[in-house]
Amino acid sequence: MKTNDELNKIIAKWCGWHTILDDEYGPLRGCKPGEVVTPGFIFTDIPNYCTDLNAIHEAVKKLPEGPFTWWSNHLMQIVGTHLKSINAGARERAEALVAVIEGENKTKVNCCPRCSAVGIIKRHHEGGFATPECYWKECETCNYEWDHS
């Protein structure tokens, strides 16, 4: 099980924070998205996603639809039921978000690049006289096609 600091650091990086300091001088600090470190720069405390429901809510809002569904499913697994997930604490919500983030980094989320839906159909076209054999993916929701090869 990850500590609060580990979860907070993973989520902060995913939200765009950088140059995160984890030292004996205080809580995790870093640069907000878009900030540049210059001489005399004062680092800002990163949000405590594990204890602040507002902070974790803002982070979860960054998920597209498909990964949001995965986050919701992870949250239900952590707390037990859908009803309990409604009242889940910040720590449980952070654990579910990190599970989705780490899954994205390991497997590259398999969802539609246009609408983020997870219903993907693998298609195949037999080659013919004027067209080569082709494999591609199609979204069940918006019918977007990609990865033609």
ZALUMLUM-880404 format. One record per residue (C-alpha): residue number from 1; residue in one letter; x, y, z. Coordinates in Angstrom, 3 decimals, decimal comma, m for minus. Layout:
BEGIN
+-----+------+----------+----------+----------+
| pos | code |     east |    north |       up |
+-----+------+----------+----------+----------+
| NUM |    A |        X |        Y |        Z |
...
+-----+------+----------+----------+----------+
//
This chain:
BEGIN
+-----+------+----------+----------+----------+
| pos | code |     east |    north |       up |
+-----+------+----------+----------+----------+
|   1 |    M |    0,000 |    0,000 |    0,000 |
|   2 |    K |    1,324 |    3,411 |   m0,959 |
|   3 |    T |    1,747 |    6,212 |    1,570 |
|   4 |    N |   m0,144 |    9,495 |    1,273 |
|   5 |    D |    3,038 |   11,225 |    0,082 |
|   6 |    E |    3,576 |    8,604 |   m2,634 |
|   7 |    L |   m0,022 |    8,950 |   m3,850 |
|   8 |    N |    0,136 |   12,763 |   m3,707 |
|   9 |    K |    3,387 |   12,825 |   m5,697 |
|  10 |    I |    2,034 |   10,528 |   m8,436 |
|  11 |    I |   m1,177 |   12,546 |   m8,794 |
|  12 |    A |    0,648 |   15,887 |   m8,730 |
|  13 |    K |    2,988 |   14,790 |  m11,539 |
|  14 |    W |    0,009 |   13,535 |  m13,539 |
|  15 |    C |   m1,692 |   16,923 |  m13,030 |
|  16 |    G |    1,360 |   18,720 |  m14,430 |
|  17 |    W |    3,308 |   19,665 |  m11,304 |
|  18 |    H |    7,071 |   19,361 |  m11,748 |
|  19 |    T |   10,332 |   19,663 |   m9,838 |
|  20 |    I |    8,675 |   18,077 |   m6,796 |
|  21 |    L |   10,799 |   18,241 |   m3,647 |
|  22 |    D |   10,486 |   15,438 |   m1,123 |
|  23 |    D |   12,831 |   16,314 |    1,715 |
|  24 |    E |   13,058 |   16,870 |    5,450 |
|  25 |    Y |   12,181 |   20,572 |    5,177 |
|  26 |    G |    8,432 |   20,110 |    5,057 |
|  27 |    P |    5,561 |   18,757 |    3,012 |
|  28 |    L |    5,904 |   17,921 |   m0,679 |
|  29 |    R |    6,578 |   21,077 |   m2,660 |
|  30 |    G |    6,932 |   21,770 |   m6,339 |
|  31 |    C |    6,189 |   23,958 |   m9,326 |
|  32 |    K |    2,628 |   24,383 |  m10,516 |
|  33 |    P |    1,911 |   23,546 |  m14,139 |
|  34 |    G |    3,393 |   26,283 |  m16,320 |
|  35 |    E |    5,729 |   27,699 |  m13,659 |
|  36 |    V |    9,443 |   27,981 |  m14,354 |
|  37 |    V |   12,145 |   27,606 |  m11,704 |
|  38 |    T |   14,329 |   30,711 |  m11,561 |
|  39 |    P |   16,864 |   31,899 |   m8,954 |
|  40 |    G |   15,001 |   32,719 |   m5,746 |
|  41 |    F |   11,942 |   30,707 |   m6,789 |
|  42 |    I |    9,714 |   29,712 |   m3,865 |
|  43 |    F |    8,216 |   26,252 |   m4,236 |
|  44 |    T |    4,508 |   25,758 |   m3,512 |
|  45 |    D |    3,058 |   22,965 |   m1,360 |
|  46 |    I |    1,425 |   20,451 |   m3,678 |
|  47 |    P |   m2,230 |   19,668 |   m2,939 |
|  48 |    N |   m2,840 |   16,925 |   m0,396 |
|  49 |    Y |   m5,045 |   14,771 |   m2,601 |
|  50 |    C |   m5,327 |   12,103 |    0,112 |
|  51 |    T |   m7,010 |   14,391 |    2,652 |
|  52 |    D |   m8,588 |   17,187 |    0,599 |
|  53 |    L |  m11,800 |   16,211 |   m1,219 |
|  54 |    N |  m11,713 |   19,427 |   m3,264 |
|  55 |    A |   m8,174 |   18,733 |   m4,504 |
|  56 |    I |   m8,895 |   15,126 |   m5,491 |
|  57 |    H |  m12,138 |   16,231 |   m7,156 |
|  58 |    E |  m10,196 |   18,702 |   m9,336 |
|  59 |    A |   m7,690 |   15,980 |  m10,263 |
|  60 |    V |  m10,376 |   13,414 |  m11,143 |
|  61 |    K |  m12,131 |   15,992 |  m13,354 |
|  62 |    K |   m9,114 |   15,790 |  m15,689 |
|  63 |    L |   m9,963 |   12,199 |  m16,642 |
|  64 |    P |  m11,614 |   11,666 |  m20,017 |
|  65 |    E |  m14,815 |    9,594 |  m20,099 |
|  66 |    G |  m13,286 |    6,128 |  m20,597 |
|  67 |    P |  m10,641 |    6,376 |  m17,866 |
|  68 |    F |  m13,225 |    8,086 |  m15,617 |
|  69 |    T |  m15,321 |    4,924 |  m15,857 |
|  70 |    W |  m12,264 |    2,871 |  m14,871 |
|  71 |    W |  m11,652 |    5,225 |  m11,931 |
|  72 |    S |  m15,254 |    4,767 |  m10,809 |
|  73 |    N |  m14,900 |    0,981 |  m11,042 |
|  74 |    H |  m11,628 |    1,039 |   m9,069 |
|  75 |    L |  m13,288 |    3,194 |   m6,422 |
|  76 |    M |  m16,183 |    0,731 |   m6,088 |
|  77 |    Q |  m13,687 |   m2,129 |   m5,668 |
|  78 |    I |  m11,857 |   m0,217 |   m2,925 |
|  79 |    V |  m14,937 |    0,742 |   m0,887 |
|  80 |    G |  m17,177 |   m2,236 |   m1,693 |
|  81 |    T |  m20,323 |   m0,877 |   m3,382 |
|  82 |    H |  m21,538 |    1,911 |   m5,628 |
|  83 |    L |  m23,479 |    3,446 |   m2,749 |
|  84 |    K |  m20,364 |    3,565 |   m0,573 |
|  85 |    S |  m18,343 |    5,098 |   m3,420 |
|  86 |    I |  m20,588 |    8,169 |   m3,326 |
|  87 |    N |  m19,353 |    8,913 |    0,197 |
|  88 |    A |  m15,764 |    7,695 |   m0,328 |
|  89 |    G |  m13,027 |    9,677 |    1,342 |
|  90 |    A |  m10,225 |   11,527 |   m0,383 |
|  91 |    R |   m7,728 |    8,721 |    0,321 |
|  92 |    E |   m9,888 |    6,076 |   m1,420 |
|  93 |    R |  m10,473 |    8,399 |   m4,367 |
|  94 |    A |   m6,720 |    9,055 |   m4,633 |
|  95 |    E |   m5,951 |    5,309 |   m4,571 |
|  96 |    A |   m8,429 |    4,735 |   m7,410 |
|  97 |    L |   m6,956 |    7,599 |   m9,456 |
|  98 |    V |   m3,418 |    6,284 |   m9,035 |
|  99 |    A |   m4,593 |    2,831 |  m10,158 |
| 100 |    V |   m5,882 |    4,414 |  m13,390 |
| 101 |    I |   m2,758 |    6,580 |  m13,838 |
| 102 |    E |   m0,439 |    3,611 |  m13,359 |
| 103 |    G |   m2,576 |    1,542 |  m15,704 |
| 104 |    E |   m2,282 |    4,276 |  m18,359 |
| 105 |    N |    1,494 |    4,323 |  m18,022 |
| 106 |    K |    1,823 |    0,537 |  m18,291 |
| 107 |    T |   m0,696 |   m0,323 |  m20,980 |
| 108 |    K |   m1,528 |    2,926 |  m22,788 |
| 109 |    V |   m5,241 |    3,362 |  m22,301 |
| 110 |    N |   m7,175 |    1,510 |  m24,995 |
| 111 |    C |   m9,915 |    4,017 |  m25,664 |
| 112 |    C |  m11,042 |    6,115 |  m28,594 |
| 113 |    P |   m8,622 |    8,990 |  m29,253 |
| 114 |    R |  m11,547 |   11,210 |  m30,269 |
| 115 |    C |  m14,235 |   10,628 |  m27,592 |
| 116 |    S |  m12,411 |    8,437 |  m24,968 |
| 117 |    A |  m15,063 |    5,715 |  m25,130 |
| 118 |    V |  m13,842 |    2,228 |  m24,274 |
| 119 |    G |  m16,027 |    0,305 |  m26,756 |
| 120 |    I |  m13,468 |   m0,534 |  m29,444 |
| 121 |    I |  m14,100 |   m2,845 |  m32,412 |
| 122 |    K |  m11,118 |   m4,427 |  m34,149 |
| 123 |    R |  m11,729 |   m4,478 |  m37,905 |
| 124 |    H |  m10,085 |   m6,322 |  m40,773 |
| 125 |    H |  m10,292 |   m5,811 |  m44,531 |
| 126 |    E |   m9,188 |   m8,576 |  m46,858 |
| 127 |    G |   m6,834 |   m7,342 |  m49,532 |
| 128 |    G |   m8,036 |   m7,200 |  m53,098 |
| 129 |    F |   m6,938 |   m6,147 |  m56,561 |
| 130 |    A |   m6,649 |   m2,426 |  m55,775 |
| 131 |    T |   m6,537 |   m2,393 |  m51,943 |
| 132 |    P |   m4,096 |   m4,027 |  m49,541 |
| 133 |    E |   m5,091 |   m6,098 |  m46,540 |
| 134 |    C |   m5,763 |   m3,780 |  m43,602 |
| 135 |    Y |   m6,395 |   m3,929 |  m39,830 |
| 136 |    W |   m7,820 |   m1,002 |  m37,873 |
| 137 |    K |   m9,820 |   m0,022 |  m34,792 |
| 138 |    E |  m13,248 |    1,594 |  m34,756 |
| 139 |    C |  m15,083 |    3,292 |  m31,892 |
| 140 |    E |  m18,569 |    1,908 |  m31,205 |
| 141 |    T |  m19,687 |    5,319 |  m29,897 |
| 142 |    C |  m18,520 |    7,834 |  m32,521 |
| 143 |    N |  m17,441 |    5,458 |  m35,360 |
| 144 |    Y |  m13,978 |    7,056 |  m35,495 |
| 145 |    E |  m11,389 |    4,818 |  m37,202 |
| 146 |    W |   m7,632 |    4,718 |  m36,450 |
| 147 |    D |   m4,483 |    2,549 |  m36,538 |
| 148 |    H |   m4,939 |    1,515 |  m40,168 |
| 149 |    S |   m2,101 |   m0,838 |  m41,061 |
+-----+------+----------+----------+----------+
//
